[in-house]
Amino acid sequence: MTAEGFLGGRQLQMARGVLLQCIMGGYPPARFYGSDDGDLALNADPKQIHRLPWSKQPRALAICDADELSGESSRLSTRGQLKAVIARYAARGLAPVVATEMEFFVFAPNTDPTQPFQPPVGLDGRREEGHSAFSVSSNNGLRPFFNEVYECMAALGLPRDTFMHEMGVSQFEINLLHGDPLLLADQTFLFKHLLKEVALKHHLTVVCMAKPLAHTPGSSMHIHQSIVETGTDRNVFSDDAGQPTAIFRHFIGGQQAGMADFTALFAPNVNSYQRLCHPYASPNNACWSYDNRAAGLRIPASSPEARRVENRLPGADANPYLAIAASLAAGLYGIENELEPTPAIQGEFEVPDSLSLPCTLHAALERLKRSQLAKELFGKEFIEGYIASKTLELSSFLDEITPWERRILAAQA
């Protein structure tokens, strides 16, 4: 839209079905978004209108809510779903607080998708070999790129906590500061958009796939969650003596009750399960533990004031609005129904069947299809539309024959 049109209050409308557009560009049948495919109104959040600092030509980006023309939020909008979950907490005098950890890879341009990604050539003229995890000088070869990333984050008002080189080849992680869930979802979305745009300026490719390289750790989007009392900002996960509360236990119990049903919301793509099938630091289970990275739900070592639950299932490819909404909705369900978690696990452990999660997109979608809990918390319209869109994507993937199949199976008798 032109700046004049936007500033003049011109309403922007969009076909309802666009909210269910799959990643290849197609759509599920119209019955999933209304047979008329009528319009939605895109209403800009006045707090999320940003001049884009990486663009030479003046441009701005506005994060919008997708609302029905009658005024209420569209049930197909993931941002609307997150706002609804936050409102359910507010009705109980509570406010969730979250932080996200985003991992991503920086690669050289990849013009042939049949070939593996490669690390970029750095200022030292070499490609990274994979020996730079957690090194203080690990990103010096990409310093111009990261300098502009930092400058653009500051210009967009994205406060960063820590930035580091992760375990993978040319893999990095940023921790965003904790705060309001809607704000953090917006910031996570803006950060991913910023990364890709700045990378293009530097002739690089940023990839937020869950598992872009074989034999290399994948990229997560861990979600740290706590709850404070409205008005006092007291962390209700800890009592006056600094001990865990019943609400803390019930929140974990709700997370465990929802993780298997919601796996397709946390791991939305075929590639998501490549990350989860190698479970070190990418746990595909609903176990919980104090400071054990093999558990899907980890309680980081912290002071009572900072007691929180880390959901380690979502990958970097997850929709931040939907992943945060699903995680918080499960926790609130546990609080409302006073669910008790299983005993905490420590050290090496075997995942019991009751706490195992779907390990393919097909299995995750079948689990979501059977979930009454998902329909109760997000509405039948959203869940059925989401499944329809993701089923199209899965079918598209299964229409292709992979190089592994040609390499290994063609020689078989």
C-alpha positions in Angstrom: 0.0 0.0 0.0 1.2 3.5 -0.6 2.2 5.6 2.4 -0.5 8.1 1.4 -3.2 5.4 1.4 -2.1 3.9 4.7 -1.8 7.3 6.5 -5.2 8.3 5.0 -6.9 5.3 6.7 -7.6 3.3 3.7 -8.8 -0.2 4.7 -6.8 -3.1 3.4 -8.8 -6.3 2.8 -7.7 -9.8 1.9 -9.4 -13.1 0.8 -10.1 -15.2 3.9 -8.5 -18.3 2.2 -5.1 -16.7 2.2 -4.7 -17.6 5.9 -4.7 -21.3 4.9 -2.4 -20.9 1.9 0.1 -23.8 2.0 3.8 -23.2 1.6 3.8 -24.2 -2.1 1.2 -21.6 -2.9 -2.0 -23.8 -3.2 -5.1 -23.9 -1.1 -7.3 -26.6 0.5 -10.9 -26.8 -0.6 -13.0 -23.7 0.0 -15.1 -25.4 2.6 -12.3 -24.9 5.1 -12.4 -21.1 4.9 -15.9 -20.4 3.8 -17.3 -21.3 0.4 -17.7 -17.7 -0.6 -14.0 -16.9 0.2 -15.0 -13.5 1.4 -12.7 -10.8 2.6 -11.0 -10.2 6.0 -9.8 -6.7 7.1 -6.1 -6.3 7.9 -5.9 -3.9 10.8 -2.4 -2.6 11.6 -1.3 -2.8 15.2 -0.2 0.8 15.9 2.7 -0.5 18.1 4.1 -2.6 15.2 4.6 -0.2 12.3 8.3 -0.1 11.4 10.4 1.7 8.9 12.6 -1.0 7.4 16.2 0.1 8.1 17.8 -2.2 5.5 15.9 -0.7 2.5 17.4 2.1 0.6 14.0 3.1 -0.8 11.8 4.3 2.1 9.6 1.4 3.1 7.6 0.4 6.2 6.1 -2.8 7.5 3.0 -3.1 9.6 2.0 -6.2 11.5 -1.7 -6.6 11.2 -4.6 -8.4 12.8 -6.8 -10.4 10.4 -10.3 -9.5 11.5 -13.7 -10.5 10.1 -15.6 -7.6 8.5 -18.0 -7.8 11.4 -15.1 -6.8 13.7 -14.2 -9.9 15.6 -10.8 -11.6 15.2 -10.7 -14.3 12.5 -10.5 -17.8 14.0 -8.0 -18.6 11.2 -5.5 -16.0 12.4 -2.6 -17.4 14.4 -2.0 -13.9 15.9 -5.7 -13.8 16.9 -5.4 -17.2 18.5 -2.5 -16.0 20.6 -4.4 -12.9 21.7 -7.3 -15.1 22.7 -5.1 -17.3 24.9 -3.6 -14.2 26.6 -7.1 -13.0 27.2 -8.0 -16.2 28.9 -5.1 -15.8 31.3 -6.1 -12.2 32.0 -9.6 -13.3 33.0 -8.0 -15.2 35.8 -5.8 -12.2 36.9 -2.7 -13.7 35.3 -0.3 -12.7 32.6 2.1 -15.1 30.9 5.7 -14.0 30.2 7.7 -15.7 27.5 11.1 -15.5 25.8 12.2 -17.3 22.6 15.6 -18.7 21.6 16.0 -18.6 17.8 18.6 -20.7 16.1 19.5 -20.3 12.4 22.1 -21.1 9.8 24.0 -18.6 7.6 25.0 -20.2 4.2 26.4 -19.2 0.9 23.8 -18.7 -1.9 22.3 -22.0 -2.9 21.1 -21.8 -6.5 20.7 -25.6 -7.0 18.4 -27.1 -4.3 19.6 -30.6 -5.2 22.9 -29.7 -3.7 23.6 -29.4 0.1 24.0 -26.0 1.7 27.5 -24.7 2.2 28.9 -22.3 4.7 29.8 -18.9 3.2 33.4 -17.8 2.5 34.3 -15.5 5.3 36.6 -12.4 5.4 39.5 -14.8 6.0 38.8 -16.5 2.6 37.8 -19.8 4.1 34.6 -21.7 4.7 33.9 -22.7 8.3 34.7 -26.4 9.1 32.4 -26.7 12.1 34.9 -26.1 14.9 33.6 -22.8 16.1 30.8 -23.7 18.5 30.6 -21.1 21.3 33.9 -19.5 20.2 34.3 -15.8 21.0 35.7 -15.2 17.5 33.5 -17.6 15.6 31.6 -15.1 13.5 34.4 -12.7 12.7 34.3 -13.9 9.1 30.7 -12.7 8.9 31.2 -9.5 10.9 29.8 -7.0 8.3 26.6 -9.1 8.1 26.2 -9.3 11.9 27.0 -5.7 12.4 24.1 -4.7 10.1 21.9 -7.3 11.9 22.6 -5.6 15.2 22.0 -2.1 13.8 18.7 -3.2 12.2 17.5 -4.9 15.4 18.2 -1.6 17.3 16.3 0.4 14.7 13.3 -2.0 14.9 13.3 -1.9 18.8 14.3 -5.6 19.1 16.3 -5.9 22.3 18.6 -8.9 22.3 19.9 -10.8 25.3 22.7 -13.0 24.0 24.0 -13.9 20.6 26.3 -16.9 20.1 27.6 -19.5 17.6 25.8 -22.7 18.1 26.9 -26.3 17.6 26.2 -26.6 13.8 28.4 -25.4 10.9 27.7 -21.7 10.5 24.8 -22.0 13.0 24.0 -19.1 15.4 21.5 -18.4 18.2 19.9 -15.3 19.6 18.0 -15.1 22.9 15.3 -12.4 22.9 14.5 -10.7 26.2 11.4 -12.0 28.0 8.2 -10.1 28.0 4.5 -10.1 26.8 3.8 -13.2 24.6 2.3 -11.2 21.7 5.2 -8.8 21.7 7.7 -11.7 21.7 5.9 -13.4 18.8 6.0 -10.1 16.9 9.7 -9.7 17.6 10.5 -13.3 16.6 8.6 -12.8 13.3 10.4 -9.5 12.7 13.8 -10.9 13.6 13.4 -13.8 11.1 12.3 -11.4 8.4 15.2 -9.1 9.2 17.7 -11.9 9.0 16.7 -13.0 5.5 16.6 -9.4 4.1 20.0 -8.4 5.5 21.5 -11.6 4.4 20.5 -10.9 0.8 22.3 -7.6 0.9 25.5 -9.4 1.9 25.1 -12.2 -0.7 24.3 -14.7 2.0 21.4 -17.1 2.7 19.8 -17.4 6.1 17.9 -20.7 6.6 15.4 -21.3 9.4 14.7 -24.9 8.5 14.6 -27.2 11.4 17.3 -29.5 9.9 19.0 -28.0 6.8 22.2 -30.2 7.1 22.7 -33.9 7.6 24.8 -35.1 10.5 24.5 -31.6 12.1 22.3 -30.4 14.9 19.1 -28.8 13.9 17.7 -25.3 14.7 15.2 -24.9 17.6 12.9 -22.1 18.8 12.8 -22.9 22.5 10.0 -21.1 24.4 10.6 -20.0 28.0 7.4 -19.5 29.9 6.4 -18.1 33.3 3.2 -16.5 34.7 2.9 -13.4 36.8 0.0 -12.1 38.9 -1.6 -9.1 37.2 -0.8 -5.9 39.2 2.0 -7.3 41.3 4.2 -9.0 38.7 4.8 -11.8 41.2 5.9 -15.0 39.6 3.1 -17.5 40.6 5.4 -20.4 39.9 7.1 -19.7 43.3 5.7 -19.2 46.7 6.8 -16.7 49.4 9.4 -19.3 50.6 10.8 -19.7 47.1 9.4 -23.1 46.6 7.4 -24.4 43.5 3.7 -23.8 43.7 0.7 -26.0 42.7 0.2 -23.7 39.7 3.7 -24.5 38.6 2.9 -28.2 38.8 -0.4 -27.8 37.0 1.1 -25.8 34.2 3.6 -28.6 33.6 0.8 -31.1 33.8 -1.1 -29.2 31.1 2.0 -29.0 28.9 2.4 -32.8 29.1 -1.3 -33.3 28.3 -1.1 -31.2 25.2 2.4 -31.9 23.7 1.5 -35.0 21.6 -1.8 -33.5 20.4 -0.1 -30.2 19.5 3.1 -31.7 17.9 2.0 -30.7 14.4 1.6 -27.1 15.7 5.2 -27.1 17.1 6.7 -29.1 14.3 4.8 -28.0 11.2 6.9 -29.3 8.3 8.2 -32.6 7.0 11.7 -31.4 7.7 10.8 -30.7 11.4 10.9 -34.4 12.2 14.5 -34.7 10.8 15.5 -32.6 13.7 13.4 -34.6 16.2 14.6 -38.0 15.1 18.1 -37.2 16.4 17.0 -36.5 19.9 20.1 -35.0 21.6 19.2 -31.5 22.5 16.1 -31.8 20.3 13.9 -33.9 22.6 10.8 -35.5 21.1 9.1 -36.4 24.4 6.8 -34.9 27.0 9.0 -35.7 30.0 10.0 -32.9 32.3 13.2 -32.4 34.3 15.2 -29.9 36.2 18.0 -28.7 33.9 18.1 -31.8 31.7 18.3 -31.0 28.0 17.1 -34.4 27.0 13.6 -33.6 28.3 11.0 -31.9 26.2 10.1 -29.7 29.1 13.1 -28.4 31.0 13.2 -26.3 34.2 16.3 -24.1 33.8 18.4 -23.5 36.9 17.3 -20.1 38.2 16.2 -18.1 41.2 12.7 -18.5 42.4 11.7 -15.2 40.8 12.8 -16.5 37.4 11.3 -20.0 37.8 10.1 -20.9 34.3 9.2 -23.9 32.0 11.2 -24.2 28.8 9.3 -26.0 25.9 12.1 -27.5 23.8 10.0 -29.1 21.1 9.4 -26.2 18.6 11.9 -25.8 15.8 13.1 -22.6 14.1 10.5 -23.3 11.4 7.5 -23.0 13.7 5.1 -20.1 13.5 5.9 -18.1 16.6 2.3 -17.0 17.2 0.9 -20.5 16.9 3.7 -22.2 18.9 3.5 -19.8 21.8 -0.3 -19.9 21.7 -0.3 -23.7 21.8 2.2 -23.9 24.6 0.5 -21.4 26.8 -3.0 -22.8 26.1 -1.8 -26.3 27.2 -0.4 -24.8 30.4 -3.6 -22.9 31.2 -5.6 -26.1 30.5 -3.5 -27.8 33.2 -4.1 -24.9 35.7 -7.8 -24.8 35.1 -8.1 -28.6 35.5 -5.4 -28.9 38.2 -3.5 -31.6 36.3 -0.6 -33.2 38.0 2.6 -33.9 36.0 4.4 -37.2 36.0 7.5 -37.4 38.3 10.5 -35.4 37.1 13.2 -37.4 35.4 17.0 -36.9 35.8 20.1 -38.3 34.1 19.8 -40.8 31.3 16.2 -42.1 30.9 14.0 -44.1 28.6 10.8 -42.3 27.4 7.7 -44.2 28.4 5.1 -44.7 25.7 2.7 -42.4 27.4 5.1 -39.5 27.0 6.4 -40.2 23.5 5.4 -37.9 20.7 4.6 -38.4 17.0 7.8 -38.8 14.9 6.5 -37.9 11.4 4.3 -35.1 10.1 1.7 -37.7 9.0 1.5 -39.2 12.5 1.4 -35.7 14.1 -1.5 -34.6 11.8 -3.4 -37.8 12.5 -3.0 -37.2 16.3 -4.2 -33.6 15.8 -7.1 -34.8 13.8 -8.3 -37.0 16.7 -7.7 -34.3 19.4 -10.8 -33.0 21.1 -8.5 -30.8 23.3 -7.1 -29.0 20.2 -10.6 -28.3 18.9 -11.7 -27.1 22.4 -8.8 -24.7 22.8 -8.5 -23.4 19.2 -11.8 -24.1 17.6 -12.8 -26.8 15.0 -12.6 -24.3 12.1 -8.9 -23.5 12.8 -7.8 -27.1 13.5 -9.5 -28.6 10.5 -8.2 -25.8 8.2 -4.7 -26.2 9.5 -4.8 -30.0 8.9 -6.1 -29.5 5.4 -3.3 -27.1 4.5 -0.6 -29.2 6.0 -2.0 -32.4 4.3 -1.5 -30.6 1.0 2.1 -29.9 1.9 2.7 -33.5 2.9 1.1 -34.8 -0.3 3.4 -32.5 -2.3 6.4 -33.9 -0.5 5.4 -37.5 -1.1 5.0 -36.8 -4.8 8.8 -36.4 -5.1 11.4 -39.1 -5.2 14.5 -38.2 -3.1 18.1 -38.7 -4.1 18.5 -41.3 -1.3 15.8 -43.5 -2.9 17.5 -43.3 -6.3 20.9 -43.9 -4.8 20.1 -46.8 -2.6 16.9 -48.5 -3.8 17.6 -48.4 -7.6 20.3 -51.0 -7.2 18.2 -53.4 -5.2 16.9 -56.6 -6.9 
